[in-house]
Amino acid sequence: MLKSWFNFTNGLFLMAIIIVSGTIVYSQYISQQIAIKERIAVESWVEAERTILNSTDTVSINLATKIITENNFIPIIETNHLDQPTGNYVNIDESKIKEDTIYLAQRLQEFKVYSKTPIEVKLKTGDSTAIRYYYGQSKLLREAKWYPIVQLLLVIMFVLIVIYSLRTRHKSGQNQLWASMAKETAHQLGTPVSSLEGWLEILKEKAESKEIANEIAKDINRLQLITDRFGKIGSTPKTELSNPYDRIKTAMDYMKKRSSEQVIFQLDPANTKELNCLLSPTLFDWVLENLLKNALDAMDGKGSIQVTMTQESKLLTILVKDSGKGIPNNQWKKVFQPGFTTKKRGWGIGLSLSKRIIEQYHNGQLFVQSSELGKGTVFCIQLPL
């Protein structure tokens, strides 16, 4: 699935590159054609100017006047043989020329760069001096050159929106899948647990089996707790005011009894012992057990687990620090992906569900704050108070 998603994303980018590349090439061709036609239009305009100055034929003058008046899009500046503006220009903002004395000279420099070779007209035959005409880009030509850049931005925006939408949909589908699996697991566990409870009552009636029945009862209660947790993952759990410190202490005591004596557990609540916040106790306990169990697995039966609690404004921060193997930097986010695991056994959904529980059900955050290979990892839970 990941490979097909990667191929689809690459294909989408490749298609966008092809479309934009083709547009740029075609736009360059169009721009060149417009530039050629504008050069011809300027030459015609200059010839019309010369005709008006030299001709006495009314028809020719009328035609030249028509050509001149029709040019309302190409800016032109007239200069003498020394390249000094004569004061004759068209399609240039008159108000800017009045406001800024060097505005016309600046535009002339721009036109020299663009038109390169001016169009010269000798007013009289044999005259060594000539009038020169420089011209700039029309609005149409500028738009034609900017068009591929605008389209490139639009295509990039479109591709990013599509990828974001598909990723969101893909992530939502994954969440629904895991939620459905959790709910189905809870449903499937319900039947054997109910049956075990019936057999447990029968065992309790026999005196010689009471001790065994008590131990089985503990396991059945544990199964019921797991069933309840999976059931709440598949639905919207209710939250209630609860004390995080009490829940953390209970979880640490539970994990301590099931770990090596060479593992040291430490809990530093600072000034947060009496704090209450909205929690789903069953699911919050599950998150703590997942983090503590991961810490134990990372230490191979020897090391330390330290949980610290601090309050900043309306935020409760819980740090779970272990002295285990550590996590490579490139896997800090991957550890929360469903199915990702570095263990030989396991589904790789513990941290994924834990993140979902904290962020979606408690409006908090769960992330790897720091980790160093061979020295340990710090997971951070942040909860609003």
C-alpha positions as CSV (number, residue, x, y, z in Angstrom):
1,M,0.0,0.0,0.0
2,L,2.8,2.4,0.9
3,K,4.6,1.6,-2.3
4,S,1.5,2.2,-4.4
5,W,1.0,5.5,-2.5
6,F,4.6,6.5,-3.3
7,N,4.2,5.6,-7.0
8,F,0.9,7.6,-7.2
9,T,2.5,10.7,-5.6
10,N,5.5,10.5,-7.9
11,G,3.2,10.0,-10.9
12,L,1.2,13.1,-9.9
13,F,4.3,15.2,-9.6
14,L,5.6,13.9,-13.0
15,M,2.3,14.7,-14.7
16,A,2.5,18.2,-13.1
17,I,6.0,18.7,-14.4
18,I,5.1,17.6,-17.9
19,I,2.1,19.9,-18.0
20,V,4.0,22.9,-16.7
21,S,7.1,22.2,-19.0
22,G,4.8,22.0,-22.0
23,T,3.1,25.2,-21.0
24,I,6.4,27.0,-20.5
25,V,7.7,25.9,-24.0
26,Y,4.5,26.9,-25.7
27,S,4.3,30.2,-23.8
28,Q,7.9,31.1,-24.9
29,Y,6.9,30.4,-28.5
30,I,3.8,32.6,-28.1
31,S,5.9,35.4,-26.5
32,Q,8.4,35.3,-29.3
33,Q,5.6,35.6,-31.9
34,I,4.0,38.5,-30.0
35,A,7.4,40.2,-29.8
36,I,8.0,39.9,-33.5
37,K,4.5,41.3,-34.3
38,E,5.1,44.2,-31.9
39,R,8.4,45.0,-33.6
40,I,6.6,45.2,-36.9
41,A,3.8,47.3,-35.4
42,V,6.4,49.8,-34.0
43,E,8.1,50.0,-37.4
44,S,4.7,50.7,-39.0
45,W,4.1,53.4,-36.3
46,V,7.5,55.0,-37.0
47,E,6.9,55.0,-40.7
48,A,3.5,56.6,-40.1
49,E,5.2,59.4,-38.1
50,R,7.7,60.0,-40.9
51,T,4.8,60.1,-43.4
52,I,3.0,62.7,-41.5
53,L,6.2,64.9,-41.2
54,N,7.2,64.6,-44.9
55,S,4.0,63.8,-47.0
56,T,1.6,66.3,-48.4
57,D,-0.9,63.7,-49.6
58,T,-4.1,63.9,-47.6
59,V,-4.8,60.2,-48.1
60,S,-1.4,59.1,-46.9
61,I,-1.6,61.4,-43.9
62,N,-5.0,60.1,-42.9
63,L,-3.8,56.5,-43.2
64,A,-0.7,57.3,-41.1
65,T,-2.8,59.1,-38.5
66,K,-5.0,56.0,-38.2
67,I,-2.0,53.8,-37.7
68,I,-0.6,56.1,-35.0
69,T,-3.9,56.3,-33.1
70,E,-4.4,52.6,-33.2
71,N,-1.2,52.0,-31.2
72,N,-2.5,52.2,-27.6
73,F,-0.6,49.3,-26.1
74,I,3.1,49.5,-27.1
75,P,5.1,52.2,-25.1
76,I,7.5,54.2,-27.4
77,I,10.0,56.9,-26.6
78,E,11.5,59.2,-29.3
79,T,15.1,60.4,-28.9
80,N,17.5,62.5,-31.0
81,H,20.7,61.1,-32.5
82,L,22.4,61.6,-29.1
83,D,19.8,59.3,-27.4
84,Q,18.3,62.2,-25.5
85,P,14.4,62.1,-25.2
86,T,12.8,64.7,-27.5
87,G,9.6,64.8,-25.4
88,N,7.6,62.7,-27.8
89,Y,6.4,59.5,-26.3
90,V,3.3,57.3,-26.3
91,N,1.6,54.9,-23.9
92,I,3.6,56.1,-20.9
93,D,2.0,57.3,-17.6
94,E,2.0,61.1,-17.9
95,S,1.4,61.6,-14.2
96,K,4.5,59.7,-13.2
97,I,6.6,61.7,-15.6
98,K,5.4,64.9,-13.9
99,E,6.0,63.6,-10.4
100,D,9.5,62.1,-11.2
101,T,11.9,64.0,-13.4
102,I,14.0,60.9,-14.1
103,Y,11.1,58.5,-14.7
104,L,11.2,58.9,-18.5
105,A,15.0,58.4,-18.5
106,Q,14.6,55.2,-16.4
107,R,12.0,53.9,-18.9
108,L,14.3,54.8,-21.8
109,Q,17.0,52.6,-20.2
110,E,14.6,49.7,-19.9
111,F,13.5,50.1,-23.5
112,K,17.2,50.1,-24.7
113,V,17.7,46.8,-22.9
114,Y,14.6,45.3,-24.4
115,S,14.5,46.6,-27.9
116,K,18.4,46.6,-28.2
117,T,18.4,48.1,-31.7
118,P,16.4,51.3,-32.1
119,I,14.4,52.1,-35.2
120,E,16.0,55.1,-36.9
121,V,14.3,57.6,-39.2
122,K,16.1,60.3,-41.2
123,L,14.0,63.3,-41.6
124,K,15.8,64.5,-44.7
125,T,17.6,62.7,-47.4
126,G,21.4,63.0,-46.9
127,D,21.0,64.2,-43.3
128,S,23.6,62.7,-41.1
129,T,21.4,62.9,-38.0
130,A,18.4,60.7,-37.3
131,I,15.5,60.4,-34.9
132,R,15.6,57.1,-32.9
133,Y,12.6,55.2,-31.5
134,Y,12.9,52.8,-28.5
135,Y,10.0,50.7,-27.4
136,G,9.1,48.4,-24.4
137,Q,7.0,45.4,-23.8
138,S,3.2,45.7,-24.1
139,K,0.9,44.5,-21.3
140,L,-0.1,41.5,-23.4
141,L,3.5,40.4,-23.8
142,R,4.2,40.7,-20.1
143,E,1.2,38.7,-19.2
144,A,2.2,36.0,-21.7
145,K,5.6,35.7,-20.0
146,W,4.1,35.6,-16.5
147,Y,1.4,33.1,-17.5
148,P,3.6,29.9,-17.1
149,I,4.9,31.0,-13.7
150,V,1.3,31.6,-12.5
151,Q,0.3,28.3,-13.9
152,L,3.2,26.6,-12.2
153,L,2.1,28.0,-8.8
154,L,-1.5,26.9,-9.4
155,V,-0.4,23.4,-10.5
156,I,1.9,23.0,-7.4
157,M,-1.0,24.3,-5.2
158,F,-3.4,21.8,-6.8
159,V,-1.0,18.9,-6.4
160,L,-0.3,19.7,-2.7
161,I,-4.1,20.0,-2.1
162,V,-4.7,16.6,-3.7
163,I,-1.9,15.0,-1.8
164,Y,-3.0,16.5,1.5
165,S,-6.6,15.4,0.8
166,L,-5.5,11.9,-0.1
167,R,-3.2,11.6,2.9
168,T,-6.0,12.8,5.2
169,R,-8.4,10.3,3.6
170,H,-5.8,7.6,3.9
171,K,-5.1,8.4,7.5
172,S,-8.8,8.6,8.3
173,G,-9.3,5.2,6.7
174,Q,-6.5,3.7,8.7
175,N,-8.0,5.2,11.9
176,Q,-11.4,3.7,11.1
177,L,-9.8,0.4,10.3
178,W,-7.9,0.2,13.6
179,A,-11.0,1.4,15.5
180,S,-13.1,-1.2,13.8
181,M,-10.5,-3.9,14.6
182,A,-10.4,-2.8,18.2
183,K,-14.2,-2.8,18.5
184,E,-14.4,-6.3,16.9
185,T,-11.6,-7.5,19.3
186,A,-13.7,-6.3,22.2
187,H,-16.7,-8.0,20.9
188,Q,-14.9,-11.3,20.3
189,L,-13.3,-11.2,23.8
190,G,-16.7,-10.6,25.4
191,T,-18.0,-14.2,24.8
192,P,-15.1,-16.2,26.3
193,V,-14.8,-13.8,29.2
194,S,-18.4,-14.3,30.1
195,S,-18.0,-18.1,29.8
196,L,-14.9,-18.0,32.1
197,E,-16.8,-16.0,34.7
198,G,-19.4,-18.8,34.8
199,W,-16.7,-21.5,35.2
200,L,-15.1,-19.4,37.9
201,E,-18.3,-19.4,40.0
202,I,-18.3,-23.2,39.8
203,L,-14.7,-23.4,41.0
204,K,-15.4,-21.1,43.9
205,E,-18.0,-23.5,45.2
206,K,-15.2,-26.1,45.8
207,A,-13.1,-25.4,48.8
208,E,-9.9,-27.0,47.4
209,S,-10.2,-24.7,44.3
210,K,-10.7,-21.3,46.0
211,E,-7.0,-20.3,45.8
212,I,-6.9,-21.1,42.1
213,A,-10.2,-19.4,41.6
214,N,-8.9,-16.2,43.1
215,E,-5.9,-16.1,40.8
216,I,-8.1,-16.9,37.8
217,A,-10.4,-14.0,38.9
218,K,-7.5,-11.6,38.6
219,D,-6.8,-12.7,35.1
220,I,-10.5,-12.5,34.2
221,N,-10.6,-8.9,35.6
222,R,-7.6,-8.1,33.5
223,L,-9.3,-9.5,30.4
224,Q,-12.4,-7.5,31.2
225,L,-10.3,-4.4,31.5
226,I,-8.7,-5.1,28.1
227,T,-12.1,-5.7,26.5
228,D,-13.3,-2.4,28.0
229,R,-10.3,-0.6,26.5
230,F,-10.7,-2.0,23.0
231,G,-14.4,-1.3,23.2
232,K,-13.8,2.4,24.0
233,I,-11.3,2.7,21.1
234,G,-14.1,1.9,18.7
235,S,-16.4,4.6,20.1
236,T,-16.2,8.0,21.7
237,P,-15.3,7.5,25.4
238,K,-16.6,9.7,28.2
239,T,-14.1,11.8,30.1
240,E,-14.3,12.7,33.8
241,L,-12.3,14.7,36.3
242,S,-9.5,12.5,37.5
243,N,-6.1,12.7,39.2
244,P,-3.3,11.9,36.8
245,Y,-0.8,11.3,39.7
246,D,-2.9,8.6,41.2
247,R,-3.3,6.8,37.9
248,I,0.4,7.0,37.1
249,K,1.3,5.7,40.5
250,T,-1.1,2.8,40.1
251,A,0.2,1.9,36.6
252,M,3.8,2.1,37.9
253,D,3.0,-0.2,40.8
254,Y,1.3,-2.7,38.5
255,M,4.3,-2.8,36.1
256,K,6.8,-2.9,38.9
257,K,5.3,-6.2,40.2
258,R,5.7,-7.7,36.7
259,S,9.3,-6.5,36.0
260,S,12.8,-7.5,37.1
261,E,14.1,-6.3,40.5
262,Q,17.0,-4.8,38.6
263,V,14.7,-2.1,37.1
264,I,14.4,1.0,39.3
265,F,11.0,2.9,39.1
266,Q,10.9,6.6,40.1
267,L,8.0,9.0,40.2
268,D,8.5,12.8,40.7
269,P,5.1,14.6,40.7
270,A,6.6,18.0,41.8
271,N,3.6,20.1,42.7
272,T,1.0,18.2,40.6
273,K,-0.2,15.6,43.2
274,E,-3.5,17.4,43.7
275,L,-4.2,18.3,40.0
276,N,-7.2,17.1,38.3
277,C,-8.0,17.0,34.6
278,L,-10.5,15.5,32.2
279,L,-9.5,11.9,31.5
280,S,-10.9,8.7,30.3
281,P,-9.4,6.7,33.1
282,T,-9.5,3.3,31.4
283,L,-7.8,4.6,28.2
284,F,-5.3,6.8,30.0
285,D,-4.2,3.9,32.1
286,W,-3.7,1.9,28.8
287,V,-1.4,4.7,27.5
288,L,0.7,4.7,30.6
289,E,1.0,0.9,30.6
290,N,2.0,1.0,26.9
291,L,4.8,3.6,27.6
292,L,6.0,1.7,30.7
293,K,6.0,-1.6,28.9
294,N,7.9,-0.2,25.9
295,A,10.4,1.2,28.4
296,L,10.8,-2.2,30.0
297,D,11.2,-3.9,26.6
298,A,14.0,-1.4,25.7
299,M,16.0,-2.2,28.8
300,D,16.2,-6.0,28.7
301,G,15.4,-6.3,32.4
302,K,18.0,-3.8,33.8
303,G,17.9,-0.1,34.1
304,S,15.7,2.7,35.3
305,I,12.3,4.3,34.4
306,Q,11.7,7.8,35.7
307,V,8.3,9.6,35.3
308,T,8.2,13.3,36.0
309,M,5.2,15.6,36.2
310,T,5.3,19.4,35.8
311,Q,2.6,22.1,35.4
312,E,3.1,25.2,33.2
313,S,0.1,27.5,33.0
314,K,-2.8,25.3,32.0
315,L,-0.7,22.4,30.7
316,L,0.3,19.2,32.4
317,T,3.5,17.7,31.1
318,I,4.3,14.0,31.8
319,L,7.8,12.7,30.9
320,V,8.5,9.0,30.7
321,K,12.2,8.5,30.6
322,D,14.0,5.1,30.3
323,S,17.7,4.1,30.1
324,G,17.1,1.6,27.3
325,K,18.4,1.2,23.8
326,G,17.1,4.5,22.4
327,I,15.4,5.2,19.1
328,P,17.2,6.5,15.9
329,N,16.2,10.0,14.9
330,N,14.6,8.9,11.7
331,Q,12.2,6.6,13.6
332,W,10.9,9.2,16.1
333,K,7.7,9.6,14.1
334,K,7.6,6.2,12.6
335,V,7.1,4.5,16.1
336,F,3.6,6.0,16.1
337,Q,2.7,4.5,12.7
338,P,0.3,1.5,12.8
339,G,2.2,-1.8,12.2
340,F,5.7,-0.3,12.9
341,T,7.7,-2.3,15.5
342,T,11.3,-3.1,16.2
343,K,10.4,-6.1,18.4
344,K,10.4,-9.7,17.2
345,R,6.9,-10.1,18.4
346,G,4.1,-7.6,18.5
347,W,1.6,-5.9,16.2
348,G,3.1,-2.4,16.4
349,I,-0.2,-0.7,17.3
350,G,0.4,0.1,21.0
351,L,2.0,3.5,20.5
352,S,-0.3,4.3,17.5
353,L,-3.4,3.7,19.7
354,S,-1.7,5.6,22.6
355,K,-1.2,8.6,20.4
356,R,-4.8,8.4,19.1
357,I,-6.1,8.2,22.7
358,I,-4.1,11.2,23.9
359,E,-4.6,13.5,20.9
360,Q,-8.1,12.7,19.8
361,Y,-9.8,11.7,23.1
362,H,-7.9,14.0,25.5
363,N,-7.0,16.9,23.2
364,G,-3.3,16.5,24.2
365,Q,-0.1,15.5,22.6
366,L,2.1,12.4,22.7
367,F,5.6,12.5,21.1
368,V,9.2,11.5,21.4
369,Q,10.9,14.4,23.2
370,S,14.4,13.1,22.9
371,S,16.3,9.8,22.4
372,E,19.9,8.7,22.2
373,L,21.1,5.3,21.1
374,G,22.5,3.3,24.0
375,K,21.3,5.9,26.6
376,G,17.5,5.9,26.5
377,T,14.3,7.6,25.3
378,V,12.0,10.3,26.7
379,F,8.3,10.2,25.7
380,C,6.3,13.3,26.4
381,I,2.5,13.5,27.2
382,Q,1.0,17.0,27.3
383,L,-2.6,17.4,28.7
384,P,-4.7,20.5,29.0
385,L,-5.8,21.3,32.6
